[in-house]
Amino acid sequence: MINTLHRRNAESYSEILEIAPHMAAACLEQNEGNRATNWSYVSRLARDMRAGRFVCTHQGIAFDTNGKLIDGQHRLWAIIEAGVPVRMRVFFNESPDSLLCIDGNLPRCAADRITLGRTLGTVRSDELATLRAMVGGIGLLHKRLTAHEEMELLQQHREPVLFAHDNLGNTRLAGIANSITRAVVARAWYCVNETYTLSHFCEVLRSGVTSTDRDPIVVMLRDQLVELHKRGTTRSVRQKQYALTTRALAAYLLDQPLTVLRPSTYELFLIPEEESPSPDAVSTTTSPSATA
């Protein structure tokens, strides 16, 4: 059991302890007047704890001179949800006034944390935005992940994500090159044997300049994306952007003429971890050069 109550005038100190779920529950009994619990964040922490990815650092839990919990409630709830003991630094005899300063600094975003992990080099936030949309698929149903989980996904999909960013860079027209359109291109990367035609699709989408008979479908998509962007960036708008790009790119790669571009109602580009493709999904054996 953690003794959270110490002499008011004693010096503050810390210990590294293995906190079991029952100990976490006891500590939370001293949690009064804290901020509202973010249960989604608790679930993400718990997944890292169960997977053994949670690392003991200088950031842990803290009690003030009255034995009151002033930092770490989400970590404690996560231990309970994970159902496993976790090593963590515990601070005692902290001043009650320090509550005003805790978590008041600039937090590191996921891209910062992955970059500082030195496994993948420099990682940009827009890469992670593309990754999230890519994994979410046509419904953009990607759940919120921890930095560890996103790092693992990025290790798996870094090449297609970078391909999408290299070939679909920023444009003056808003709505053309963003995480949604890049996510579709990154998915399509897995469904072609050669990437030349996919690169050409991106170039026409960026520039609006056609040079082959199949390019008008890209211009049609480009015009619709520009109009869609004027409606804002709501979830429904983003879903339609994704569905339109998916339908246009599939028709382009398969050299299917379209007189009207309508949103796809299901995913046409599957990534390796997905199964049960729809009948109209673009095959991973489809070669753009073979249908040119």
Buried (B, 14 or more C-beta within 10 A) or exposed (E): EBEBBBEEEEEBEBEEBEBBBEBBEBBBEBBEEBEEEEEEBBBBBBBBBBBEBBEEEEBBBBBBBBBBBBBBBBBBBBBBBBEBBBEBBBBBBBEEEBBEEEEEEEEEEBBBBBBEEEEEEEBEEBBBBBBBBBBBBBEBEBEEBBBBBBBBBBEBBBEBBBBBBEBBEEBEBEBBBBBBBBBBBBBBBBBBEEBEBBBBBBBBBBBBEEEEEBBBBBBBBBEBBBEBBEEEEEEEBBBBBBBBBBBBBBBBBBBEEBEEBEBBEBBBBBBEEBEEBEEEBBEEEBEBEEEB
